[in-house]
Amino acid sequence: MAKAAKTAIKTKDQKAAAEAKNWTKVIRTVRSPKTGAYTFKEAMVHKDKIQEHLSK
């Protein structure tokens, strides 16, 4: 599941602030083959590459 950044970035550089809104934090659950326990893997992914990242 991906969560989009909704908070405004407070910088003087508006171009950098606009670019930062294109990134999304992706959290995946991964099951350990040894113990069977679930862990979470977090990654910052560009919004155009989310489906590519999740298909791995």
N, C-alpha and C positions, 0 to 999 in steps of 0.2 A: 504494500500500500504506500502511496506517495502523498506527502503533505506539502502543499505549496506555501511559500513564505508570504505571510499576510501583513507583517509589520513593516512600517515605513523605515527605510534606512536613513539615518540622519548624518549626511555627509555634505560637504560643499560641492563635491563632484557629482553632478546629477547623472552623468553618463555611467559612472561606476555604480550608482544606485540603481539605475535602470537595468544594467547588466546583471546585478546580483539577484534581481527578481526572476531571472531565467533559470536559476538553480533550484533543485528540489532535493530534500532529504528523503532517501529511500531506506526503509527498514525491512529486512527480510528475516524470516525465521528459518533456521537451518537445524536439521536434526543430526545429532552425532551418531555415526554408525556404531561406535564402540559402546556408548552408554544408553543411547536412545533419548537423551535429554535434548531439549530445544535450547538454542542460543540465538541471539539476535546479531545480525551484521548490518551496520549502518554505513551509508555512503552518500556523498553529495554528487548528484548527477544532473547534467544539463537537461532541461525539460524536453528537448528533442530526442534524447537518448534513453528515456525511461524504459520504453518497451524492450529495447535492445538489451538493457542491463537486466531486466527481470527475466528475460528468456534464457539467460545463462544457467 
